[in-house]
Amino acid sequence: MPNRVFVVQAWDLRESIFPLLREVCQDAGYSVSHASDREGQAVFDDIWLLLNEAEAVLVDFTHRKPNVYLEYGMALVLGKPIIAITQSEQDLPSDTPGIKWKKYRGDAYALRDLSEKIPQSLRDTIADIRRVTEEDGKNDADAPFLGL
């Protein structure tokens, strides 16, 4: 769906960082979803549905949680453009050295950091995907993974 972003992150960040991400993305014109937004019977069914509906996926690797790496892999399988963020470079997957990522602070300055970094990353990433799919005459499901 156009301008829809799915946020993948450690569950313990949903009360502190997720509201900031939602605010930043919504202010930039994007609707935002998170696994906690749905009450389906199976968590991974909800995540799969939300990933499929998203135009881009914002992955927060902070705290090195296995579910984040799994959902990141699911997004890769779907060919979704990914914007990676973290509070610490050590939390990034070691087998993806070429991944572009943005560091943000996890303190009172988090909103400022995220506001400065996320909107332009979303605009650029989504514009790249739209350009590629328009040039190729394909739909989003056929878009090549750009490694973003």
C-alpha positions as CSV (number, residue, x, y, z in Angstrom):
1,M,0.0,0.0,0.0
2,P,1.3,3.5,-0.8
3,N,3.0,5.4,1.9
4,R,2.7,2.5,4.5
5,V,5.6,1.7,6.7
6,F,5.9,-1.4,8.9
7,V,8.1,-1.1,12.0
8,V,10.1,-4.1,13.2
9,Q,11.7,-3.7,16.6
10,A,12.3,-5.3,20.0
11,W,9.0,-5.6,21.8
12,D,10.4,-3.6,24.8
13,L,10.8,-0.5,22.6
14,R,7.1,-0.3,21.6
15,E,6.3,2.0,24.6
16,S,9.3,4.3,24.3
17,I,10.7,4.4,20.7
18,F,7.8,3.2,18.6
19,P,5.5,6.2,19.5
20,L,8.4,8.5,18.3
21,L,8.8,6.6,15.1
22,R,5.0,6.7,14.5
23,E,5.0,10.5,15.0
24,V,8.0,11.1,12.8
25,C,6.6,8.9,10.0
26,Q,3.1,10.3,10.2
27,D,4.4,13.9,10.2
28,A,6.2,12.9,6.9
29,G,3.0,11.6,5.4
30,Y,3.3,7.9,6.0
31,S,0.9,5.6,7.8
32,V,2.7,3.3,10.3
33,S,1.9,-0.2,11.5
34,H,3.5,-2.4,14.1
35,A,2.8,-6.1,15.1
36,S,0.9,-4.8,18.2
37,D,-1.6,-3.1,15.9
38,R,-3.3,-6.4,15.0
39,E,-5.0,-9.0,17.3
40,G,-5.0,-12.0,15.0
41,Q,-4.6,-15.6,16.2
42,A,-1.0,-16.0,15.3
43,V,1.6,-13.3,15.7
44,F,3.6,-14.3,12.6
45,D,0.4,-14.3,10.5
46,D,-0.2,-10.7,11.6
47,I,3.5,-9.8,10.8
48,W,3.3,-11.5,7.4
49,L,0.2,-9.6,6.5
50,L,1.6,-6.2,7.7
51,L,4.8,-6.8,5.9
52,N,3.0,-7.6,2.7
53,E,0.9,-4.4,3.1
54,A,3.9,-2.2,3.7
55,E,5.6,-0.2,1.0
56,A,8.8,0.0,3.2
57,V,10.0,-1.6,6.4
58,L,11.7,0.3,9.1
59,V,13.9,-2.2,11.1
60,D,15.3,-1.2,14.5
61,F,18.1,-3.6,15.4
62,T,18.5,-2.1,18.9
63,H,18.8,-4.8,21.6
64,R,19.7,-7.7,19.2
65,K,16.4,-9.5,19.5
66,P,15.9,-12.7,17.5
67,N,12.4,-11.7,16.4
68,V,13.8,-8.6,14.8
69,Y,16.3,-10.6,12.7
70,L,13.6,-13.0,11.7
71,E,11.2,-10.3,10.6
72,Y,14.1,-8.6,8.8
73,G,14.6,-11.8,6.9
74,M,10.9,-12.0,6.1
75,A,11.1,-8.5,4.7
76,L,14.1,-9.5,2.6
77,V,12.2,-12.5,1.2
78,L,9.4,-10.2,0.2
79,G,11.8,-7.8,-1.5
80,K,10.7,-4.9,0.7
81,P,12.9,-1.8,0.9
82,I,14.4,-1.6,4.3
83,I,15.5,1.4,6.4
84,A,17.7,0.1,9.2
85,I,18.2,2.0,12.4
86,T,19.9,1.2,15.7
87,Q,21.2,2.8,18.9
88,S,24.4,0.7,18.6
89,E,26.3,-0.5,15.6
90,Q,27.1,-3.7,17.4
91,D,23.4,-4.7,17.2
92,L,23.5,-4.9,13.4
93,P,23.6,-8.3,11.8
94,S,27.2,-9.3,11.3
95,D,26.5,-11.0,7.9
96,T,25.2,-7.8,6.3
97,P,28.2,-5.5,6.2
98,G,26.9,-3.5,3.3
99,I,23.6,-2.5,4.9
100,K,22.9,1.2,5.2
101,W,21.8,2.2,8.6
102,K,21.1,5.3,10.8
103,K,22.1,5.6,14.4
104,Y,19.9,7.3,16.9
105,R,20.1,8.2,20.5
106,G,17.9,6.3,23.0
107,D,17.5,9.2,25.3
108,A,15.6,12.5,25.4
109,Y,17.2,13.4,22.0
110,A,15.7,10.4,20.3
111,L,12.8,12.3,18.7
112,R,15.2,14.9,17.3
113,D,17.6,12.2,15.9
114,L,14.7,10.3,14.3
115,S,13.1,13.4,12.9
116,E,16.3,14.4,11.2
117,K,17.1,10.9,9.8
118,I,14.0,8.9,9.0
119,P,11.8,11.1,6.7
120,Q,14.5,11.6,4.1
121,S,15.5,8.0,4.2
122,L,11.9,6.9,3.7
123,R,11.4,9.4,0.8
124,D,14.6,8.3,-0.9
125,T,14.1,4.6,-0.5
126,I,10.5,4.6,-1.6
127,A,11.3,6.9,-4.6
128,D,14.1,4.5,-5.6
129,I,11.7,1.6,-5.6
130,R,8.9,3.5,-7.4
131,R,11.4,4.6,-10.1
132,V,12.7,1.1,-10.7
133,T,9.2,-0.4,-10.9
134,E,8.0,2.4,-13.2
135,E,11.0,2.0,-15.5
136,D,10.5,-1.7,-15.7
137,G,6.7,-1.5,-15.9
138,K,6.4,-3.9,-13.0
139,N,4.4,-3.8,-9.8
140,D,6.0,-3.6,-6.3
141,A,5.9,-7.4,-5.8
142,D,8.2,-7.8,-8.8
143,A,10.7,-5.1,-7.8
144,P,14.3,-6.2,-7.3
145,F,15.8,-5.9,-3.9
146,L,18.0,-2.8,-4.1
147,G,20.0,-3.5,-0.9
148,L,18.7,-0.3,0.7
